[in-house]
Amino acid sequence: MIRKQQKGPPMWQPIETAPKTDAATMIAVPILGYCPDESATDKVRVIWWEPKLGGGMWYDDRDMLDVVKPTHWMPLPAPPTT
């Protein structure tokens, strides 16, 4: 997966600006999502857009049965190099 280089530290952005699929591969793009309405204490989750489920919804890495409602997003950090 190709990640865009960003200058400076990543910042939270409105969820409306989040990437939903990689244009070249049409595969979901995992991102960090801030979900303030969730009952869990951890409001930051790895999320992705599922366009073919329910007309398109955000899901997280915990449970595919629960739809999440993020308000903001930021790119995942690069993986460790060593």
C-alpha positions in Angstrom: 0.0 0.0 0.0 1.3 3.4 -0.9 1.2 6.0 1.9 1.3 9.7 1.1 4.1 11.5 2.8 2.9 14.2 5.2 4.9 17.1 6.5 4.9 17.4 10.2 3.0 15.3 12.7 -0.4 13.8 11.6 -3.4 15.8 12.6 -7.0 14.9 13.1 -9.2 15.8 10.1 -13.0 15.7 9.6 -14.2 12.2 8.8 -15.8 13.6 5.6 -12.3 14.0 4.2 -11.2 10.5 4.9 -10.1 8.1 2.1 -12.4 5.2 1.6 -10.6 3.1 -0.9 -7.2 3.1 -2.6 -7.9 4.4 -6.1 -5.4 2.0 -7.7 -6.5 -1.2 -6.0 -10.1 -0.4 -4.8 -9.1 -1.9 -1.4 -10.3 -0.4 1.8 -7.8 2.0 3.4 -7.3 1.4 7.1 -7.1 4.7 9.1 -7.3 5.8 12.7 -10.8 7.0 13.6 -11.9 9.0 16.6 -15.3 7.7 17.7 -16.7 9.9 20.6 -20.1 8.2 20.8 -18.8 4.7 21.5 -19.3 3.2 24.9 -15.8 1.7 25.0 -13.1 3.7 26.9 -10.8 3.6 23.9 -12.3 6.1 21.4 -9.5 5.8 18.9 -9.7 2.8 16.7 -8.4 1.4 13.4 -11.4 1.8 11.0 -12.2 1.3 7.3 -15.1 2.0 5.0 -17.1 -1.0 3.8 -19.0 0.2 0.7 -20.9 -3.0 0.0 -22.4 -3.5 3.5 -25.6 -1.6 4.3 -25.0 1.0 1.6 -21.6 2.0 3.0 -20.5 2.1 6.6 -17.5 2.6 8.8 -16.3 -0.5 10.7 -13.5 -1.0 13.2 -10.9 -3.7 14.1 -12.9 -5.0 17.0 -16.2 -6.3 15.7 -17.6 -6.4 12.2 -21.1 -6.5 13.7 -20.9 -3.0 15.1 -21.0 0.1 13.0 -18.8 2.9 14.3 -19.6 6.6 13.9 -16.2 8.4 13.7 -16.1 12.2 13.6 -12.4 12.5 12.8 -9.6 10.5 11.2 -5.8 10.5 10.7 -3.5 8.2 8.7 -2.0 5.2 10.4 1.7 5.6 11.4 4.3 3.9 9.3 5.3 0.5 10.6 8.6 0.1 12.5 11.6 -0.4 10.2 13.5 -2.8 12.6 
